[in-house]
Protein backbone atom coordinates (compact mmCIF):
# COMPACT_ATOMS: atom_id res chain seq x y z
CA UNK A 1 0.00 0.00 0.00
CA UNK A 2 2.20 2.85 -1.21
CA UNK A 3 0.11 5.63 0.33
CA UNK A 4 0.04 4.10 3.82
CA UNK A 5 2.26 6.82 5.24
CA UNK A 6 0.53 9.79 3.63
CA UNK A 7 -1.98 10.08 6.45
CA UNK A 8 -1.98 13.26 8.50
CA UNK A 9 0.25 12.16 11.35
CA UNK A 10 0.02 14.51 14.34
CA UNK A 11 1.06 12.10 17.08
CA UNK A 12 3.79 9.61 16.09
CA UNK A 13 6.55 11.98 17.18
CA UNK A 14 5.42 11.80 20.80
CA UNK A 15 3.78 8.38 21.04
CA UNK A 16 5.40 7.63 24.40
CA UNK A 17 3.98 10.78 26.00
CA UNK A 18 0.66 10.11 24.27
CA UNK A 19 0.47 6.67 25.90
CA UNK A 20 1.47 8.09 29.29
CA UNK A 21 -0.63 11.24 29.50
CA UNK A 22 -3.81 10.76 27.47
CA UNK A 23 -6.94 10.27 29.60
CA UNK A 24 -8.43 6.81 30.02
CA UNK A 25 -11.96 6.15 28.88
CA UNK A 26 -14.49 5.12 31.55
CA UNK A 27 -15.70 1.52 31.66
CA UNK A 28 -19.24 2.85 31.26
CA UNK A 29 -18.37 3.91 27.70
CA UNK A 30 -17.45 0.36 26.70
CA UNK A 31 -20.52 -1.04 28.42
CA UNK A 32 -22.68 1.44 26.51
CA UNK A 33 -21.28 0.71 23.05
CA UNK A 34 -21.09 -3.06 23.53
CA UNK A 35 -24.76 -3.13 24.54
CA UNK A 36 -25.73 -1.83 21.08
CA UNK A 37 -24.87 -5.04 19.22
CA UNK A 38 -26.40 -8.51 19.74
CA UNK A 39 -23.13 -10.43 19.27
CA UNK A 40 -19.83 -9.90 21.00
CA UNK A 41 -17.37 -11.92 18.97
CA UNK A 42 -15.39 -9.44 16.86
CA UNK A 43 -14.64 -5.75 17.33
CA UNK A 44 -12.55 -3.47 15.12
CA UNK A 45 -11.10 -0.39 16.83
CA UNK A 46 -9.93 1.98 14.07
CA UNK A 47 -7.40 4.72 14.76
CA UNK A 48 -6.56 3.00 18.02
CA UNK A 49 -3.49 5.10 18.81
CA UNK A 50 -1.84 3.34 21.74
CA UNK A 51 -4.87 1.14 22.31
CA UNK A 52 -6.67 3.57 24.61
CA UNK A 53 -10.02 1.98 23.75
CA UNK A 54 -8.97 -1.47 22.56
CA UNK A 55 -8.18 -2.87 26.00
CA UNK A 56 -11.48 -1.65 27.42
CA UNK A 57 -13.37 -3.19 24.51
CA UNK A 58 -11.63 -6.52 25.09
CA UNK A 59 -13.64 -6.90 28.29
CA UNK A 60 -16.75 -7.24 26.12
CA UNK A 61 -15.57 -8.97 22.94
CA UNK A 62 -13.84 -12.28 22.25
CA UNK A 63 -11.45 -10.62 19.80
CA UNK A 64 -10.49 -7.01 19.17
CA UNK A 65 -8.42 -5.98 16.17
CA UNK A 66 -6.99 -2.51 16.75
CA UNK A 67 -5.52 -0.66 13.77
CA UNK A 68 -3.61 2.57 13.38
CA UNK A 69 -1.72 4.03 10.44
CA UNK A 70 1.17 4.99 12.76
CA UNK A 71 3.69 2.23 13.42
CA UNK A 72 5.10 4.33 16.26
CA UNK A 73 1.73 4.48 17.99
CA UNK A 74 1.22 0.73 17.64
CA UNK A 75 4.73 0.17 19.06
CA UNK A 76 3.57 1.85 22.28
CA UNK A 77 0.22 0.04 22.45
CA UNK A 78 -0.89 -1.72 25.63
CA UNK A 79 -0.70 -5.51 25.22
CA UNK A 80 -3.77 -7.64 25.89
CA UNK A 81 -4.39 -11.34 25.11
CA UNK A 82 -7.61 -10.59 23.20
CA UNK A 83 -6.30 -7.56 21.29
CA UNK A 84 -4.39 -7.82 18.02
CA UNK A 85 -2.65 -4.63 16.93
CA UNK A 86 -2.01 -3.92 13.25
CA UNK A 87 -0.46 -1.05 11.33
CA UNK A 88 -3.14 -0.19 8.79
CA UNK A 89 -5.06 2.90 7.68
CA UNK A 90 -8.67 3.11 8.74
CA UNK A 91 -9.73 3.24 5.10
CA UNK A 92 -8.09 -0.14 4.34
CA UNK A 93 -8.13 -2.31 7.42
CA UNK A 94 -7.33 -5.63 5.76
CA UNK A 95 -10.12 -7.29 7.75
CA UNK A 96 -12.49 -9.85 6.16
CA UNK A 97 -15.91 -8.89 4.81
CA UNK A 98 -18.75 -8.86 7.35
CA UNK A 99 -16.32 -9.58 10.18
CA UNK A 100 -17.03 -6.94 12.83
CA UNK A 101 -19.97 -6.96 15.21
CA UNK A 102 -18.85 -3.52 16.39
CA UNK A 103 -16.62 -0.88 14.79
CA UNK A 104 -15.33 1.85 17.09
CA UNK A 105 -13.36 5.06 16.67
CA UNK A 106 -12.23 7.02 19.72
CA UNK A 107 -11.03 10.62 19.27
CA UNK A 108 -9.90 9.91 15.70
CA UNK A 109 -12.65 9.76 13.08
CA UNK A 110 -12.19 13.46 12.29
CA UNK A 111 -8.71 12.61 10.92
CA UNK A 112 -10.02 9.99 8.47
CA UNK A 113 -10.96 10.17 4.82
CA UNK A 114 -14.61 9.80 5.80
CA UNK A 115 -16.00 8.65 2.46
CA UNK A 116 -13.51 5.80 2.14
CA UNK A 117 -13.65 4.94 5.81
CA UNK A 118 -17.44 4.61 5.78
CA UNK A 119 -17.18 2.36 2.72
CA UNK A 120 -14.71 0.21 4.64
CA UNK A 121 -17.09 0.09 7.61
CA UNK A 122 -19.88 -1.17 5.35
CA UNK A 123 -17.57 -3.85 3.97
CA UNK A 124 -16.13 -5.01 7.31
CA UNK A 125 -19.23 -4.62 9.46
CA UNK A 126 -21.68 -7.46 10.00
CA UNK A 127 -25.19 -7.03 8.61
CA UNK A 128 -26.49 -6.23 12.10
CA UNK A 129 -23.27 -4.58 13.21
CA UNK A 130 -22.85 -1.14 14.76
CA UNK A 131 -20.45 1.77 14.27
CA UNK A 132 -19.74 3.89 17.37
CA UNK A 133 -17.59 7.03 17.28
CA UNK A 134 -16.78 9.36 20.16
CA UNK A 135 -14.64 12.35 21.05
CA UNK A 136 -13.90 14.54 24.04
CA UNK A 137 -13.44 18.30 23.96
CA UNK A 138 -11.70 20.77 26.31
CA UNK A 139 -11.61 19.78 29.97
CA UNK A 140 -12.76 21.62 33.08
CA UNK A 141 -11.22 21.53 36.58
CA UNK A 142 -12.43 24.44 38.71
CA UNK A 143 -12.96 28.17 38.32
CA UNK A 144 -9.34 29.21 38.97
CA UNK A 145 -7.71 26.53 36.83
CA UNK A 146 -10.29 26.95 34.07
CA UNK A 147 -9.52 30.66 33.81
CA UNK A 148 -5.82 29.97 33.20
CA UNK A 149 -6.66 27.07 30.90
CA UNK A 150 -8.90 29.33 28.81
CA UNK A 151 -6.06 31.83 28.30
CA UNK A 152 -3.67 28.98 27.48
CA UNK A 153 -6.06 27.60 24.86
CA UNK A 154 -6.55 31.01 23.28
CA UNK A 155 -2.79 31.12 22.69
CA UNK A 156 -2.64 27.77 20.85
CA UNK A 157 -6.13 27.53 19.36
CA UNK A 158 -5.01 28.84 15.96
CA UNK A 159 -2.55 25.95 15.62
CA UNK A 160 -5.14 23.16 15.68
CA UNK A 161 -5.44 21.24 12.40
CA UNK A 162 -8.63 22.13 10.54
CA UNK A 163 -10.16 18.71 11.24
CA UNK A 164 -10.16 19.46 14.97
CA UNK A 165 -13.10 21.82 14.38
CA UNK A 166 -15.37 18.76 14.17
CA UNK A 167 -14.51 17.98 17.79
CA UNK A 168 -15.09 21.59 18.87
CA UNK A 169 -18.57 21.31 17.34
CA UNK A 170 -19.07 18.04 19.24
CA UNK A 171 -19.48 16.02 16.01
CA UNK A 172 -22.79 17.78 15.40
CA UNK A 173 -22.00 18.21 11.69
CA UNK A 174 -19.94 15.04 11.26
CA UNK A 175 -21.20 13.22 8.15
CA UNK A 176 -22.78 10.04 9.50
CA UNK A 177 -24.56 7.99 6.80
CA UNK A 178 -25.94 5.30 9.12
CA UNK A 179 -29.23 4.77 10.90
CA UNK A 180 -28.52 6.57 14.17
CA UNK A 181 -29.05 4.79 17.49
CA UNK A 182 -29.82 6.73 20.68
CA UNK A 183 -27.01 6.33 23.21
CA UNK A 184 -26.92 7.22 26.90
CA UNK A 185 -24.74 10.09 28.10
CA UNK A 186 -21.32 9.05 29.35
CA UNK A 187 -19.33 10.98 31.95
CA UNK A 188 -15.56 11.14 31.54
CA UNK A 189 -13.44 12.22 34.50
CA UNK A 190 -9.99 11.65 35.95
CA UNK A 191 -8.14 12.50 39.18
CA UNK A 192 -4.94 14.26 38.09
CA UNK A 193 -2.20 16.25 39.74
CA UNK A 194 -0.59 19.26 38.08
CA UNK A 195 2.23 17.31 36.40
CA UNK A 196 -0.19 14.89 34.76
CA UNK A 197 -2.39 17.74 33.54
CA UNK A 198 0.51 19.66 31.99
CA UNK A 199 1.82 16.43 30.48
CA UNK A 200 -1.52 15.89 28.79
CA UNK A 201 -1.50 19.42 27.37
CA UNK A 202 1.99 18.79 26.00
CA UNK A 203 0.59 16.02 23.77
CA UNK A 204 -1.78 18.35 21.93
CA UNK A 205 -1.03 18.66 18.24
CA UNK A 206 -1.73 22.40 18.53
CA UNK A 207 0.98 22.74 21.20
CA UNK A 208 3.50 20.80 19.12
CA UNK A 209 2.77 22.91 16.05
CA UNK A 210 2.90 26.18 18.01
CA UNK A 211 6.31 25.25 19.42
CA UNK A 212 7.63 24.25 16.00
CA UNK A 213 6.39 27.34 14.16
CA UNK A 214 7.05 30.01 16.80
CA UNK A 215 10.03 28.53 18.67
CA UNK A 216 8.26 29.12 21.98
CA UNK A 217 6.97 26.61 24.53
CA UNK A 218 3.40 27.46 25.58
CA UNK A 219 3.55 24.88 28.39
CA UNK A 220 6.59 26.55 29.94
CA UNK A 221 4.99 29.98 29.52
CA UNK A 222 1.87 28.94 31.43
CA UNK A 223 3.41 26.57 33.97
CA UNK A 224 3.66 29.27 36.65
CA UNK A 225 0.08 30.60 36.31
CA UNK A 226 -1.22 27.01 36.19
CA UNK A 227 0.70 26.19 39.37
CA UNK A 228 -0.61 29.30 41.15
CA UNK A 229 -4.19 28.43 40.24
CA UNK A 230 -3.72 24.75 41.13
CA UNK A 231 -2.27 25.18 44.62
CA UNK A 232 -0.33 22.19 45.94
CA UNK A 233 0.91 20.55 42.71
CA UNK A 234 0.49 17.12 44.32
CA UNK A 235 -3.22 17.65 44.88
CA UNK A 236 -5.31 15.44 42.61
CA UNK A 237 -8.21 17.40 41.21
CA UNK A 238 -11.21 16.11 39.28
CA UNK A 239 -10.73 16.78 35.57
CA UNK A 240 -13.91 16.52 33.50
CA UNK A 241 -14.26 16.27 29.72
CA UNK A 242 -17.48 16.62 27.70
CA UNK A 243 -17.72 13.36 25.76
CA UNK A 244 -19.89 13.06 22.66
CA UNK A 245 -20.91 9.61 21.39
CA UNK A 246 -22.67 8.78 18.14
CA UNK A 247 -23.67 5.30 16.97
CA UNK A 248 -25.44 3.81 13.97
CA UNK A 249 -26.54 0.54 12.36
CA UNK A 250 -24.12 -0.53 9.65
CA UNK A 251 -26.57 -2.72 7.75
KADA-V282081 format. One record per pair of residues at least 24 apart in sequence whose ideal C-beta (glycine too) atoms are under 10 Angstrom apart, sorted by the first residue. I is the first residue (numbers start at 0). J is the second residue. If there is no record, write none. Layout:
BEGIN
<<I,J> <I,J>>
END
This chain:
BEGIN
<<0,68> <0,87> <0,88> <0,90> <0,91> <0,93> <2,88> <2,90> <2,91> <3,68> <3,70> <3,86> <3,87> <3,88> <3,91> <4,68> <4,69> <4,70> <4,86> <4,88> <5,68> <5,88> <6,46> <6,67> <6,68> <6,69> <6,88> <6,89> <6,90> <6,110> <6,111> <6,112> <7,68> <7,110> <7,111> <7,112> <7,160> <7,161> <7,162> <7,204> <8,68> <8,69> <8,71> <8,72> <8,110> <8,204> <9,69> <9,110> <9,159> <9,160> <9,162> <9,163> <9,202> <9,203> <9,204> <9,205> <9,207> <9,208> <10,48> <10,49> <10,67> <10,69> <10,71> <10,72> <10,107> <10,110> <10,202> <10,203> <10,204> <10,207> <11,67> <11,68> <11,69> <11,70> <11,71> <11,72> <11,73> <11,74> <11,75> <12,69> <12,71> <12,204> <12,207> <12,211> <13,71> <13,75> <13,201> <13,202> <13,203> <13,204> <13,206> <13,207> <14,48> <14,49> <14,67> <14,69> <14,70> <14,71> <14,72> <14,73> <14,74> <14,75> <14,76> <14,202> <15,49> <15,71> <15,74> <15,75> <15,202> <16,75> <16,198> <16,199> <16,201> <16,202> <17,48> <17,49> <17,51> <17,69> <17,71> <17,72> <17,75> <17,199> <17,201> <17,202> <18,48> <18,49> <18,50> <18,51> <18,72> <18,74> <18,75> <18,76> <18,77> <18,202> <19,49> <19,75> <19,195> <19,198> <19,199> <19,202> <20,191> <20,194> <20,195> <20,196> <20,197> <20,198> <20,199> <20,200> <20,201> <20,202> <21,48> <21,49> <21,51> <21,106> <21,198> <21,199> <21,202> <22,51> <22,106> <22,135> <22,138> <22,187> <22,188> <22,189> <22,191> <22,195> <22,199> <22,238> <22,240> <22,242> <23,51> <23,52> <23,54> <23,55> <23,187> <23,189> <24,51> <24,52> <24,54> <24,55> <24,56> <24,105> <24,106> <24,133> <24,135> <24,185> <24,187> <24,242> <25,55> <25,185> <25,186> <25,187> <25,188> <25,189> <25,242> <26,55> <26,58> <26,59> <27,183> <27,184> <27,185> <27,186> <27,187> <28,52> <28,55> <28,56> <28,103> <28,105> <28,131> <28,133> <28,182> <28,183> <28,185> <28,186> <28,187> <28,242> <28,244> <29,54> <29,55> <29,56> <29,57> <29,58> <29,59> <29,60> <29,103> <29,131> <29,185> <30,55> <30,58> <30,59> <30,183> <30,185> <31,131> <31,133> <31,182> <31,183> <31,184> <31,185> <31,244> <31,246> <32,56> <32,59> <32,101> <32,102> <32,103> <32,105> <32,129> <32,130> <32,131> <32,132> <32,133> <32,180> <32,182> <32,185> <32,244> <32,246> <33,58> <33,59> <33,60> <33,100> <33,101> <33,103> <33,129> <33,131> <34,59> <34,129> <34,182> <34,183> <35,100> <35,101> <35,128> <35,129> <35,130> <35,131> <35,180> <35,181> <35,182> <35,246> <35,247> <35,248> <36,60> <36,99> <36,100> <36,101> <36,102> <36,124> <36,125> <36,127> <36,128> <36,129> <36,131> <36,180> <36,246> <36,248> <36,249> <37,100> <37,125> <37,127> <37,128> <37,129> <38,100> <38,101> <38,125> <38,127> <38,128> <39,100> <39,101> <40,98> <40,99> <40,100> <40,101> <40,125> <41,94> <41,95> <41,97> <41,98> <41,99> <41,100> <41,101> <41,102> <41,123> <41,124> <41,125> <41,128> <42,81> <42,82> <42,98> <42,99> <42,100> <42,101> <42,102> <42,103> <42,128> <42,129> <42,131> <43,85> <43,89> <43,92> <43,94> <43,98> <43,99> <43,100> <43,101> <43,102> <43,103> <43,104> <43,119> <43,120> <43,123> <43,124> <43,128> <43,130> <44,82> <44,84> <44,99> <44,101> <44,102> <44,103> <44,104> <44,105> <44,107> <45,87> <45,88> <45,89> <45,90> <45,92> <45,94> <45,99> <45,102> <45,103> <45,104> <45,105> <45,107> <45,108> <45,111> <45,116> <45,119> <45,120> <45,123> <45,130> <45,132> <46,72> <46,88> <46,89> <46,103> <46,104> <46,105> <46,106> <46,107> <46,108> <46,109> <46,110> <46,111> <46,116> <46,132> <47,72> <47,73> <47,76> <47,77> <47,82> <47,84> <47,85> <47,89> <47,103> <47,104> <47,105> <47,107> <48,72> <48,73> <48,75> <48,76> <48,105> <48,106> <48,107> <49,73> <49,74> <49,75> <49,76> <49,77> <49,84> <50,75> <50,76> <50,77> <50,78> <50,79> <50,82> <50,84> <51,76> <51,77> <51,105> <51,106> <51,107> <52,103> <52,104> <52,105> <52,106> <52,107> <52,131> <52,133> <53,77> <53,79> <53,81> <53,82> <53,83> <53,84> <53,103> <53,105> <54,78> <54,79> <54,81> <54,82> <55,79> <55,103> <55,105> <56,81> <56,82> <56,101> <56,103> <56,105> <56,131> <57,81> <57,82> <59,100> <59,101> <60,99> <60,100> <60,101> <60,103> <61,100> <62,98> <62,99> <62,100> <63,99> <63,101> <63,103> <64,92> <64,93> <64,94> <64,98> <64,99> <64,123> <65,103> <66,91> <66,92> <66,93> <66,94> <67,107> <68,107> <68,110> <68,111> <88,112> <88,115> <88,116> <88,119> <89,113> <89,115> <89,116> <89,119> <89,120> <90,114> <90,115> <90,116> <90,117> <90,118> <90,119> <90,120> <91,115> <91,116> <91,119> <91,122> <92,116> <92,119> <92,120> <92,122> <92,123> <93,119> <93,123> <94,119> <94,122> <94,123> <94,124> <95,122> <95,123> <96,121> <96,122> <96,123> <96,124> <96,125> <97,121> <97,122> <97,123> <97,124> <97,125> <97,126> <97,128> <97,249> <97,250> <98,122> <98,123> <98,124> <98,125> <98,128> <99,123> <99,124> <99,125> <99,128> <99,129> <99,130> <99,249> <100,124> <100,125> <100,127> <100,128> <100,129> <100,249> <101,125> <101,128> <101,129> <101,130> <101,131> <101,246> <101,249> <102,128> <102,129> <102,130> <102,131> <102,132> <102,246> <102,249> <103,129> <103,130> <103,131> <103,132> <103,133> <103,246> <104,130> <104,131> <104,132> <104,133> <104,134> <104,245> <105,131> <105,132> <105,133> <105,134> <105,135> <105,242> <105,244> <106,132> <106,133> <106,134> <106,135> <106,166> <106,242> <107,132> <107,133> <107,134> <107,162> <108,132> <108,133> <108,134> <108,162> <108,165> <108,166> <108,170> <108,173> <108,174> <108,175> <108,245> <109,134> <109,160> <109,161> <109,162> <109,163> <109,164> <109,165> <109,166> <109,167> <109,168> <109,170> <109,173> <110,160> <110,162> <110,163> <110,165> <110,204> <111,162> <113,162> <113,165> <113,173> <113,174> <113,175> <113,176> <114,174> <114,176> <117,174> <117,175> <117,176> <117,177> <117,249> <118,176> <120,176> <120,177> <120,247> <120,249> <121,176> <121,177> <121,249> <121,250> <122,249> <123,249> <124,177> <124,248> <124,249> <124,250> <125,249> <125,250> <126,248> <126,249> <126,250> <127,248> <127,249> <127,250> <128,248> <128,249> <128,250> <129,177> <129,178> <129,180> <129,246> <129,247> <129,248> <129,249> <129,250> <130,175> <130,176> <130,177> <130,180> <130,245> <130,246> <130,247> <130,248> <130,249> <131,180> <131,182> <131,244> <131,245> <131,246> <131,247> <132,170> <132,173> <132,175> <132,177> <132,243> <132,244> <132,245> <132,246> <132,247> <133,170> <133,182> <133,185> <133,187> <133,242> <133,243> <133,244> <133,245> <133,246> <134,163> <134,165> <134,166> <134,167> <134,169> <134,170> <134,173> <134,240> <134,241> <134,242> <134,243> <134,244> <134,245> <135,166> <135,169> <135,185> <135,187> <135,239> <135,240> <135,241> <135,242> <135,243> <135,244> <136,163> <136,166> <136,167> <136,168> <136,169> <136,170> <136,240> <136,241> <136,242> <136,243> <137,166> <137,167> <137,240> <137,241> <138,187> <138,188> <138,189> <138,191> <138,196> <138,199> <138,200> <138,237> <138,238> <138,239> <138,240> <138,241> <139,188> <139,237> <139,238> <139,239> <139,240> <139,241> <140,191> <140,196> <140,225> <140,228> <140,229> <140,236> <140,237> <140,238> <140,239> <141,228> <141,229> <141,230> <141,236> <141,237> <141,238> <141,239> <142,228> <143,224> <143,225> <143,227> <143,228> <143,229> <143,230> <144,193> <144,196> <144,224> <144,225> <144,227> <144,228> <144,229> <144,230> <144,236> <144,238> <145,228> <146,224> <146,228> <147,221> <147,223> <147,224> <147,225> <147,226> <147,227> <147,228> <147,229> <148,196> <148,200> <148,221> <148,224> <148,225> <148,228> <150,221> <150,224> <151,197> <151,200> <151,206> <151,217> <151,218> <151,220> <151,221> <151,224> <151,225> <152,200> <152,203> <152,205> <152,217> <152,221> <154,205> <154,206> <154,209> <154,213> <154,215> <154,217> <154,220> <154,221> <155,200> <155,203> <155,204> <155,205> <155,206> <155,207> <155,208> <155,209> <155,210> <155,213> <155,217> <155,218> <155,221> <156,205> <156,209> <157,205> <157,208> <157,209> <158,203> <158,204> <158,205> <158,206> <158,207> <158,208> <158,209> <158,210> <158,211> <158,212> <158,213> <158,217> <159,203> <159,204> <159,205> <159,206> <159,208> <159,209> <160,204> <160,205> <160,208> <162,204> <163,203> <163,204> <163,205> <166,243> <168,243> <169,241> <169,242> <169,243> <169,245> <170,243> <170,244> <170,245> <171,243> <171,245> <173,243> <173,245> <175,245> <175,246> <175,247> <176,247> <177,245> <177,246> <177,247> <177,248> <177,249> <177,250> <178,246> <178,247> <178,248> <178,249> <178,250> <179,245> <179,246> <179,247> <179,248> <180,245> <180,246> <180,247> <180,248> <181,246> <182,243> <182,244> <182,245> <182,246> <182,247> <183,244> <184,241> <184,242> <184,243> <184,244> <185,242> <185,243> <185,244> <186,239> <186,240> <186,241> <186,242> <187,238> <187,239> <187,240> <187,241> <187,242> <188,237> <188,238> <188,239> <188,240> <188,242> <189,235> <189,236> <189,237> <189,238> <189,239> <189,240> <190,234> <190,235> <190,236> <190,237> <190,238> <191,234> <191,235> <191,236> <191,237> <191,238> <192,229> <192,231> <192,232> <192,233> <192,234> <192,235> <192,236> <193,222> <193,225> <193,226> <193,228> <193,229> <193,230> <193,231> <193,232> <193,233> <193,234> <193,235> <193,236> <194,232> <194,233> <195,235> <195,236> <195,238> <196,225> <196,229> <196,232> <196,235> <196,236> <196,238> <197,221> <197,222> <197,225> <197,226> <197,229> <197,232> <199,238> <200,225>>
END
